[in-house]
Amino acid sequence: MSDMKNILLKLSGEAFGSKSNAFDVETISSYARAIRDGLAHRKTVYVVCGGGNVCRGRSFGDHVLADYAGMLASVQNGLFLNIELDKLGVKTEVVSPDNFDIPHTVSEKDIAPDTRVVIYAGGVGMPGHSTDYVCAVKAKEHNCDIYFAKHGCDGVYDRDPNGPDGKNAVFIPMLAFADIVRDNLKVIDREAAELLVGTDCHSYIFELTAENIGAMLCGTADTLHRTEIR
């Protein structure tokens, strides 16, 4: 096993499903295989799942119940990813907030020492915080870099590449967390970016595919189209 830095992998919720199903077993299984292969190069992989394939709480406005619904959507994705990792023989724990009473999840203090994949599900257990914020908190706790694997997004551009002026979009290969905060860029959640300013955490934004996840975890992604944030 190499001494490559442990990472926290953020999986966009939309990519857990398909046009006809909220959850796509083959797709989730492909992510699990990529994570398993990446463990040859990492001692531990930490994972945060989005829940956009089920429910985007903030689409219902600033409402506490909507935020809780969004948190529970991320729990579903985390549990399904756990199932697929279990099939591959990967020791995995799903960690849920202490105020959530969900079977087959544990508190962080109860993670078994031989666990290879830790999935954080249910956010921080309080409304008003995004899954990006969870990534920032846990990356700081574990001194990880963050890999933001996003559905249909291969990096950061100066304008929406799929918008009306998309043909003129310019790719931005590198920027700083401070840039996101100062210019209010819609790259990652502003609260998360604020937490990461001044840290030695490096983040990467790339398109969520099993192949790309594998390349990033195995350290073979030098030519992958991605944006680095530091």
N, C-alpha and C positions, 0 to 999 in steps of 0.2 A: 504494500500500500504506500502511495506517495504521501508527502507531507503538504499537499496542496491545501490551501485555506478552506475551511468549511464554508458553506454557503447557505443562504436562505432563498428558496425558490418560491416565487409568487406565481401561481397559476391562475390565469384569467378564467373566471367562471364560465363565460360564454363558450369556451372551447371544451367544456365537459359534455356538451350536448350536440345535437344535430338539428336539422330543419324539422324533423318529425318527432324527436324525442328530447326531453330535458336532459336525459343522461344517456350517453352512448357508451356501451360496455367496451367495444373494441378500441375506441379512442382512449378511454381511461386506462385500459390495459396497456396500451402503447406507452402512455406516460409512465406507468409503473415499471415497465421493462427498461425504459431509458434511465429512470432513477436507480434501479437495481444495477445496471451496467456502470453508472457513474460512481457507485459506492466502491468500485475498485480503486478509485482515486481520491475518495473522501472518507474520513472517519464517520462523519455524521452529515446527513442532509436534513435541513429544517424546511418545512413546507407550509405556506399559507395559501389557502384556496379562496378565490372569490366565489360569489354566489349568483352572478348575473344570468346564468342559464335558468335559474328558478325565480329569483326575485331581486330586483334592485330597490332596496328600501327607500333610497333617496328620491326615486321617481314618484313616490307618494307624498313628497314634501317633507317638511321638517316635523316629523311625527315620531314619537318614541316607539310606538308599536311597529311602525314600518321599519325602523332600525333593527328591532328585535327579529322581525321576519327575515330581514336580510342576513342577520347573523346566523339564523337557523338554516338558511339556504347554504351558507358556507359549510356548516356542519355536515349536511348531506353529502356534499362533494368530498369532504375529508374522509367520511366513513366509507364511501364507495372506493376512493383511492386506497384506503387501508385494506379493504377486501382484496383488491387486485395485488397489492404488495404481499399480503399474507399468502396468496396462491403461489407466489414466487419464492416463498421462504424467507422474506425480508422481515426482520424484527422491527415492528412499527408500533408506535403509540400515538393515539389521537388525544391531544390535550384540549380540554374545554375549560372555560372560566369557572371559578369556584361556585358562582351563583347559578350555573347550569347543572341540572341533574340529568345527565344523559348516559345510558348504559354503554359500556365498552369504551368509555373515555376516562382519562385520568387527570388528576391535578399534576402540575409541573413537578412538584416535589416528589411525586410517586413514579416518575419515569424510571424504568428498569435500566441498570447500567449497561446492558448489552444491546440497547435499542440503537438501530442504525438510522431510522427515519422517524422524525418527530413532526407530526402534522398539527398545526395550531388551527383550531376550528372554533367558530363562535365569536371571533373578534376579541375584544378585551372585556366582554361581558357587560358593557355599558353603551347606551346610545350615544350618537354624536361622533363616533370614531370610525374611520374607514379601515378596510383590510390593509391598505398601504401603511396606515399608522401602526398596525400590528407588526408589519414587516420591519419598520424602523425601530420599534421598541425591542423586538427580539434580536435583530441584527446587532444592536448595541449591547444587549445582554450577553450574546454569544460571540461577539467580535467577528461577525460574518460580513462577507460581501452579499449583495442582494441581486438576484437575477429576476427581473420582471419579464416573465414570458406572457406576452399580450396577444389576444386573439386579433388577427388581421392587422397587426401593427409591427413593422420591421425596424422601428427606430423613431427618432424625433425629426420633424420637419418644421420649416418656418411658417407653414400654413397647412391646412388639411389637404393631403395628397389626393383624397377622394372628393374634395369639394369642387365648386364651380371653377376655381382657379388652380386646380390641382396639378395641371401640367407644368406650372411654373414653381411648384414646391421644391425647395432646396433642402437636401438632407443635412442634418446637423450631427456630426459624428461624436462630438464631445461638448458637455456643458457642466456647470457646477450646480450643486444644490442651492447655493446662494442666488444663482440666476433664476431658478424656479421661484424662489420666494420673492425676489426683487421685482421680477417682471410678471408674477402671477401666471406662470406658464402652466397649461393644462397637460402636464407630463405625468407627474404623480401627485398625490394629494398634498396640498400645501403644508398641512400640519406635519405630515411625514417628512417633507423636505426640510422644514424648520428644525426638526429633531436631529437631522443628519448633517446639518451645516457644522463644519469644523471637526468632523470625525474623520477617521481614516477609512471609512466604508466606501468602497467603490460599487456602483450599481450599473447594470446593463439592461437595456430595453431591447428586446428582440421578438421576432414572431414566434408564437407558441406552436411548435410542432414537436413530435417525439424526437425526430432527428436533431433538431436544434438544441433541445434540452440535453440530449446525450453528448453533443459536441461541447456544450458549455461546461457540463459537469466533468467531462474527461479532459478538458483543457486543450481541445483540438479545434477551437472555433476562431482561429486567427483571421480567417477570411469571411466569417459570418457577418452579414449586414446587421449592424447593431449600433446603438448609441451608448456611450459610456458617460456616467455622471459621477462626479467626485467632488 
